[in-house]
Amino acid sequence: MMEPLMCPYCGGAELIEEEESVLETEDEYWVIYHWRCTDCGEGFDKVTAQPLDQAFEDSDDEGPLWS
């Protein structure tokens, strides 16, 4: 996943990545990346979703999706 270049609220570039979350539904596997801007204090998320069967196929190739 590419890191964000700037805060969507203030345009600041001082961003801290917080611990990611994962969510598994019947059909999809979601990874939710949490970011916080140190300039304005706002938090924002980036969500990636994959079909459940594809997510676990990719994890065999790239290692675990979470640590």
Secondary structure, DSSP 8 states (H G I E B T S, - for coil): ----SS-TTT----EEEEEEEEEE-SSEEEEEEEEEETTT--EEEEEEEEEHHHHHHHHHHH--S--
